[in-house]
């Protein structure tokens, strides 16, 4: 038996026999760190840019919709290929896992190059489409330019991270993602202030750090015990893309709707802001989105630690372990989100003012929006874990439906109807309304799958 085969066999034994709760916590630590560091560096981008101007913060906030598009594609290929890899390893089909790893990795490189090239050709039109006003447009263009160049790296980095994580080796994914994020944090003040590049500096720092992280992730796939990326294994056939679509469609739906939601939120913020305060209101919602993403990233990282455990054990037909891990994750995520929601509600003004204390309208709107979201925050634990469970076990339709709720089916009506009824206050409450509705939709799905797993066990 080769070293690679021995490592894979050891991991199989660990994933299918180790105590579930301890195993999930072990798997979760690197993914939580990865998610936290990534979210923090996105937030730090806004912090440093906030020292330039409110319009600069708004420009970065508008660009967040394109970043969400990159995430949508990266998670689509990453979850689609990674979920298949975890089930294939659970069923001991290592050759199929290798072909999927190569196909899942190279596809976003190709697609990202096309998307980034088109974005550079139509940069002004892209910024306008994302919601930039005339005052915000120069800043959004500056920020987008280097992000567009780095698009292939950013998409494929997310894919590699998810492939490593869903193999049960999130440590290498954490090293790649966290190292790039920490480098970005270090480069931001250097490029923005020392080299006097302004918003361009924040964008360039992100592009350079993404290249660094991408190299580390690719190196991680070559280590013993991981499914190696080999170009000869690239298999762009319908059979493999069908698996990617099945496993990645829920992520694509969720993240793609996040793009639409961010654009709609930016446009509604401009529409309902008082004259002269448009940039302040757009910046306020951008800051709240990033702050809440830092909090939510803990539960996302925890859920991502649950996914390889779920995939391996479902592939091995150990349904009792799948049920036990799901119940544990739902309970713990509720506790985590309740604590974070309470702290966020109490200290919302202080958190928002940390980004731009010179703008009272930004602080007022941001504090209200953040408090609304904190009230509904505990609802998202059950929704997130149920969606991840369905996605991992191949229930594509149900997973996609749940993935579309928070930023689409529930949010888009809320972002138009609530402000129509209550003005800017309704816009501040729109995400909280969507989160509560998403919970009500997810609850019967959760009960149903728990009963189904109990019957199989």
Number of C-alpha atoms within 10 A of each C-alpha: 7 8 10 15 14 13 15 22 17 12 19 21 12 15 24 22 13 12 12 21 16 11 18 24 16 15 27 25 18 24 33 23 20 26 25 23 22 24 22 21 23 22 23 20 26 25 17 21 27 23 17 15 16 24 23 26 31 33 32 29 30 33 26 24 26 25 19 19 21 28 26 26 27 34 31 31 34 33 33 32 32 33 30 30 30 30 25 22 25 27 16 18 13 17 14 15 23 22 23 28 30 22 25 30 26 20 21 28 19 13 15 24 18 13 17 21 15 13 21 18 10 10 19 16 14 19 24 17 14 24 27 29 21 9 14 24 22 17 24 31 24 23 26 28 18 21 28 24 19 22 29 26 24 27 31 30 30 26 32 32 32 28 33 28 28 32 30 25 23 26 19 23 30 26 20 25 27 23 21 28 27 16 18 27 23 14 19 27 21 16 19 23 17 12 10 12 17 22 29 22 25 29 25 25 25 27 22 18 23 27 16 19 26 25 14 20 25 21 14 23 22 13 12 15 19 20 25 21 23 15 13 9 17 18 19 15 9 10 9 19 20 12 17 23 19 24 30 31 26 30 28 25 23 24 27 24 25 25 24 19 20 26 22 18 25 26 19 20 26 21 14 17 18 13 8 9 17 26 25 28 28 30 31 31 25 25 29 23 20 21 22 19 19 21 21 23 22 24 27 23 21 26 28 26 27 31 32 30 28 33 30 30 26 23 21 18 16 17 19 16 20 26 22 16 23 26 15 15 23 20 13 14 23 17 13 17 22 19 13 17 23 15 13 24 18 13 13 21 19 13 19 21 18 12 25 25 16 14 15 12 18 25 26 17 24 27 25 18 26 29 24 20 25 25 19 21 26 23 23 23 24 23 24 22 27 27 24 23 23 22 28 30 21 20 15 18 14 17 27 22 19 26 28 23 23 27 26 25 17 20 25 22 14 22 25 16 15 18 19 14 11 12 14 21 17 19 26 26 23 25 28 24 23 23 24 19 19 26 22 12 16 23 14 11 18 22 11 11 16 17 13 13 16 14 10 11 13
